Amino acid sequence: MRVAGHDLATEPLACKQAIGVVPQEIALYNDLSAWANLLFWGRLYGVPAAAMRERAGGLLRLFGLADRGHDLVGTYSGGMKRRINIAAALLHRPQVLLMDEPTVGIDPQSRNLIFEVVEQLHGEGLTIIYTTHYMEEAERLCDRIGIIDRGRIIAEGDLAGLKAASQLRETVAVAYAGDPEQVLRQAAAFWPEVHQDGAYTHFLTTGGQSDLARIIQQSGEHGMDIRSVEVRGVDLETIFLSLTGKQLRD
Amino acid sequence: MLQLALKDLRLFLRDRRTLLITFAIPLALITLFAFAFGGLAGDGDSGPYALPVSDLDGTALSGALVAQLDSLDALVVVPMAQEQAEEAVRKGNRDCVLVIHPGFADSVEVGGELPVELRYDEAQSIQVAMLQQSLIPTLAMFPFSTGHAQTAMGHRIDRMMDQDNERDRQAAKAQFDSLYRTMERGITGQPSGNMALGAEVKMTSLVKPAPGNNVGLIQAVAGTAIMMLLFSVAGLGMSLLDEKQEGTLKRLLVAPVPPVHILLGKMLSANVIAIAQLVAMVVFAVLAFGLQVRSHVVGLSLVVLATAYACSAFGVFLAAIAKSRQQVQGLSTLIILVMSGIGGSMIPLFFMPAFMQKIAVLSVNYWGIQGFFDVLWRELPLTDPVFLGRLAALVGIGTLLNGMAVMFFRRGLVKGV
């Protein structure tokens, strides 16, 4: 395996030097300030002393912590700690950034800021490997997505490719008044692919808005009383669930 | 209420650390103190005491005294040249030496004071005092057992009766009566507490430390400093496990530094803090209690460095073998208390029976405390093999523990992250 041109077996330290790691845990020293934490991790990666202050100051500003930089990390909120946790991985300007669930348990503002920073770094050419359980984060941030189940990659590609490969289709989910079994029989009379899931009758569609209009029109013509309508597209979450199943994981 | 109590009892029984502190540590300490004070050996009998004896008289009578001493259950005579024996006392390898001076036989025959001298180390005063309990009755009865009592009595009576006035003569007669009763008890094998038959032993201290330094002060400073140092380095070692639990160790392991450097960094910081702690304690003893160190700065520095190295290695070793902070806390409390107990930090070694003094060498505390005594009490030169040996023991213990810590760190802690 090679990392940024270095062989992992023969040049492990060079490989490590090329990588920035944002661990899932807040891997910082609570009894040191954010500034002191950044300097420590920077020195460990051999950041030149002359560049250290400029980089640390820049990262504190980037993550909105310039005015709290000299406070102890232990006094920070979860979101602030997460931001410094990421900053500590960037001081040495890595070529590859590994981010392990960097937005777990934080406020929406911090989360949004992290998204913006990740997008900015990506725009600057940094390779980022981002692991998350939040599918919308992967959809927003990632060019290539790998779905891992039980330790193995079971699907990989861009979002469009994953959608196509999944063969999943958009559905219109309609809640009708009345007996669900009778409703399903009535719906099957005017739509070829339909199934019942609880209170919702699901119409598998291919035509987007025009299919929606036809379903509403046909329902009226068959005297079916519509309570609510919902269009359910194919997103990463549905692909993920279809690939991994709904069985709980340990 | 009952449910709450049952729940608490269940949690208590599941908490190994609490069980250790509640039961194992007190039991270990009771056992330790029982041994230390001789309670388990029955009436403090801890085996015969090896007494170095230098017989400078070299007569049949002095030989007979040596044989009598050797026949006592409480003593085993170790014949030694005076110079060799005194060197051993000065270096802390022996408590004292009994010197039978030339003229001993003549004194026995004429009933004079026996020229017997106990040359000792004041740091071992308690052992020496206990030795006297065996020694003096034997010396007191020696003239009787060799058939010289009558001659001795005659000379003693002559001296007592050689008085100028009636009052003194009456007093001498009273002393004579008392002396006779003493002799009678001696013959019947029941020597009295009156040691008037030339049985006094001249006591001479061989070790003369700097004015202001006394055994108690050195023992207090060295014993306490080393025990507290062990507790603090155990805490420092725990920081490695904190790093593991809080995720910073994982982050350190992905940084471009060899994994073993993480442990070496811990060792270095533990050493610096250990040295600072020992220096602070010595400085406090100097300022508060007048401990004299001025002429021993180099020797003391070497002892401080070697002790700090050995103790900090103990802390790092604990961290490397333990799986959690809680485990370190339990283990360190147990090990430190036991080591401090047998090593002389909690109970001075001279209070302990001989076999406890022998197992004391298994403890870091022993070597450190003896190092302090070598410098501040015995004032051994820096090149003395005994002093260098103690330093080597401390460095050896530290290196062994550090080596094992590196091995356990590589095998366990790093892979377990």
Interface residues (C-beta under 8 A of the other chain):
Chain A: L13 A14 K16 Q17 I19 V21 P23 Q24 E25 I26 A27 L28 Y29 N30 W41 L44 Y45 G46 A88
Chain B: E246 G247 T248 K250 R251 L252 V254 A255 P256 V257 P258
